[in-house]
Amino acid sequence: MDTNIAVDFLRSQRKSRPKNERAMFDQQSAVTLIEQLIQDDRDIFFSVVTLKELLQYPYISCEEEERINKVLPMFSTILSVDERIGRIAALYSRESAEYREKHIEDCYIAATASTYPLYTKNPKDFVYVNDSSLTIVVPYDYRRANGIG
């Protein structure tokens, strides 16, 4: 599962209200998705790179860091980067200068997902991956759900 889905789910756990209609849609959709996957007894995986992306901000509050460290492992497994994933990520990076320069984390997330479907809101982040074994699933899309171009 991509970082953007984790962000939506974690934001839904905050006490504050969503900042706008789209944020509310995304947060509710992430909760529905994760609840449905759990109900269907489906495994939920995040790359350790997602954990890095969630925790990297210099001004992250102690409360938010604690929420990430507590909530994510409650319903998911964090997958490490091993040699196989490193080699696949290197291949993706080698095939695309765009990935090498701007999206190295996405290389690792895509490589981790090479054996599992990758749930993401941003399939464009993975257009540079030329790998038929990578299955991209867009579980929710505010624009599509609301008939916006």
KAFENSUL-V965070 format. One record per residue. N is the residue number from 1. RES is the residue in one letter. PSI is psi in degrees with one decimal (* if undefined). D_CENTER is the distance of its C-alpha to the mean C-alpha in Angstrom with 1 decimal. Layout:
BEGIN
n=N res=RES psi=PSI d_center=D_CENTER
n=N res=RES psi=PSI d_center=D_CENTER
END
This chain:
BEGIN
n=1 res=M psi=138.4 d_center=4.4
n=2 res=D psi=160.8 d_center=1.4
n=3 res=T psi=-37.9 d_center=2.6
n=4 res=N psi=-31.3 d_center=4.5
n=5 res=I psi=-42.0 d_center=4.8
n=6 res=A psi=-42.1 d_center=5.6
n=7 res=V psi=-47.6 d_center=7.7
n=8 res=D psi=-44.6 d_center=9.4
n=9 res=F psi=-46.7 d_center=10.2
n=10 res=L psi=-37.4 d_center=11.5
n=11 res=R psi=-31.7 d_center=13.4
n=12 res=S psi=-20.2 d_center=15.0
n=13 res=Q psi=-6.0 d_center=16.5
n=14 res=R psi=158.8 d_center=18.4
n=15 res=K psi=-26.2 d_center=22.0
n=16 res=S psi=155.6 d_center=22.0
n=17 res=R psi=152.7 d_center=21.8
n=18 res=P psi=146.2 d_center=19.2
n=19 res=K psi=-20.8 d_center=20.6
n=20 res=N psi=179.1 d_center=21.0
n=21 res=E psi=-40.2 d_center=20.9
n=22 res=R psi=-43.1 d_center=17.6
n=23 res=A psi=-39.6 d_center=15.9
n=24 res=M psi=-45.2 d_center=17.6
n=25 res=F psi=-48.6 d_center=16.6
n=26 res=D psi=-43.7 d_center=12.8
n=27 res=Q psi=-45.7 d_center=13.3
n=28 res=Q psi=-39.1 d_center=15.6
n=29 res=S psi=-39.5 d_center=13.6
n=30 res=A psi=-42.8 d_center=10.6
n=31 res=V psi=-46.6 d_center=13.5
n=32 res=T psi=-45.2 d_center=15.3
n=33 res=L psi=-51.6 d_center=12.5
n=34 res=I psi=-41.5 d_center=12.1
n=35 res=E psi=-40.6 d_center=15.9
n=36 res=Q psi=-42.4 d_center=16.6
n=37 res=L psi=-40.3 d_center=14.7
n=38 res=I psi=-46.1 d_center=16.6
n=39 res=Q psi=-38.0 d_center=19.7
n=40 res=D psi=4.2 d_center=19.5
n=41 res=D psi=38.0 d_center=19.3
n=42 res=R psi=140.2 d_center=16.2
n=43 res=D psi=142.0 d_center=14.4
n=44 res=I psi=124.6 d_center=10.8
n=45 res=F psi=141.0 d_center=9.3
n=46 res=F psi=147.7 d_center=6.9
n=47 res=S psi=150.4 d_center=8.3
n=48 res=V psi=-23.3 d_center=10.7
n=49 res=V psi=-35.6 d_center=9.5
n=50 res=T psi=-43.4 d_center=6.5
n=51 res=L psi=-43.7 d_center=9.6
n=52 res=K psi=-45.4 d_center=11.5
n=53 res=E psi=-37.5 d_center=9.6
n=54 res=L psi=-33.0 d_center=9.8
n=55 res=L psi=0.2 d_center=13.4
n=56 res=Q psi=-16.6 d_center=14.7
n=57 res=Y psi=130.2 d_center=16.3
n=58 res=P psi=-24.2 d_center=20.1
n=59 res=Y psi=23.4 d_center=20.9
n=60 res=I psi=134.9 d_center=18.4
n=61 res=S psi=156.5 d_center=20.7
n=62 res=C psi=-36.7 d_center=21.7
n=63 res=E psi=-43.8 d_center=20.8
n=64 res=E psi=-41.6 d_center=17.2
n=65 res=E psi=-42.0 d_center=16.9
n=66 res=E psi=-40.9 d_center=18.7
n=67 res=R psi=-45.9 d_center=16.4
n=68 res=I psi=-48.8 d_center=13.3
n=69 res=N psi=-26.2 d_center=15.5
n=70 res=K psi=-46.4 d_center=17.1
n=71 res=V psi=-46.8 d_center=14.7
n=72 res=L psi=-49.3 d_center=11.7
n=73 res=P psi=-14.0 d_center=14.3
n=74 res=M psi=-29.0 d_center=16.1
n=75 res=F psi=2.9 d_center=14.1
n=76 res=S psi=167.8 d_center=11.9
n=77 res=T psi=132.1 d_center=12.8
n=78 res=I psi=119.3 d_center=11.6
n=79 res=L psi=132.6 d_center=12.5
n=80 res=S psi=161.8 d_center=14.6
n=81 res=V psi=119.3 d_center=15.3
n=82 res=D psi=-174.4 d_center=18.6
n=83 res=E psi=-43.2 d_center=21.1
n=84 res=R psi=-45.9 d_center=20.0
n=85 res=I psi=-40.6 d_center=16.4
n=86 res=G psi=-41.5 d_center=18.2
n=87 res=R psi=-41.1 d_center=20.5
n=88 res=I psi=-43.5 d_center=18.1
n=89 res=A psi=-39.4 d_center=16.1
n=90 res=A psi=-40.3 d_center=19.6
n=91 res=L psi=-47.0 d_center=20.6
n=92 res=Y psi=-43.2 d_center=17.7
n=93 res=S psi=-41.2 d_center=18.7
n=94 res=R psi=-33.8 d_center=22.3
n=95 res=E psi=-14.5 d_center=22.0
n=96 res=S psi=117.8 d_center=20.7
n=97 res=A psi=-34.7 d_center=22.0
n=98 res=E psi=-45.8 d_center=19.3
n=99 res=Y psi=-45.4 d_center=16.7
n=100 res=R psi=-41.5 d_center=19.1
n=101 res=E psi=-31.4 d_center=19.8
n=102 res=K psi=-18.1 d_center=16.7
n=103 res=H psi=41.3 d_center=13.5
n=104 res=I psi=-36.4 d_center=14.1
n=105 res=E psi=-39.6 d_center=10.8
n=106 res=D psi=-31.7 d_center=9.4
n=107 res=C psi=-45.4 d_center=12.4
n=108 res=Y psi=-39.2 d_center=11.5
n=109 res=I psi=-44.8 d_center=8.0
n=110 res=A psi=-41.7 d_center=10.0
n=111 res=A psi=-39.9 d_center=12.9
n=112 res=T psi=-35.8 d_center=11.3
n=113 res=A psi=5.4 d_center=10.4
n=114 res=S psi=-15.7 d_center=13.9
n=115 res=T psi=0.3 d_center=15.3
n=116 res=Y psi=153.5 d_center=12.7
n=117 res=P psi=143.4 d_center=11.4
n=118 res=L psi=110.1 d_center=7.9
n=119 res=Y psi=124.4 d_center=6.7
n=120 res=T psi=153.4 d_center=5.7
n=121 res=K psi=-16.8 d_center=8.0
n=122 res=N psi=74.7 d_center=9.0
n=123 res=P psi=-22.0 d_center=10.7
n=124 res=K psi=-23.3 d_center=13.0
n=125 res=D psi=-15.8 d_center=10.8
n=126 res=F psi=15.2 d_center=11.8
n=127 res=V psi=-20.8 d_center=15.3
n=128 res=Y psi=-5.5 d_center=16.9
n=129 res=V psi=113.9 d_center=16.0
n=130 res=N psi=75.0 d_center=19.2
n=131 res=D psi=112.1 d_center=18.5
n=132 res=S psi=-14.8 d_center=19.6
n=133 res=S psi=-10.2 d_center=18.0
n=134 res=L psi=117.3 d_center=14.4
n=135 res=T psi=117.5 d_center=13.7
n=136 res=I psi=129.3 d_center=11.3
n=137 res=V psi=124.6 d_center=11.1
n=138 res=V psi=97.2 d_center=10.8
n=139 res=P psi=-23.6 d_center=11.5
n=140 res=Y psi=148.6 d_center=12.7
n=141 res=D psi=110.5 d_center=14.1
n=142 res=Y psi=-45.1 d_center=16.4
n=143 res=R psi=-45.7 d_center=18.6
n=144 res=R psi=-42.8 d_center=19.2
n=145 res=A psi=-24.7 d_center=19.8
n=146 res=N psi=13.3 d_center=22.3
n=147 res=G psi=31.1 d_center=24.0
n=148 res=I psi=127.4 d_center=23.2
n=149 res=G psi=* d_center=23.7
END
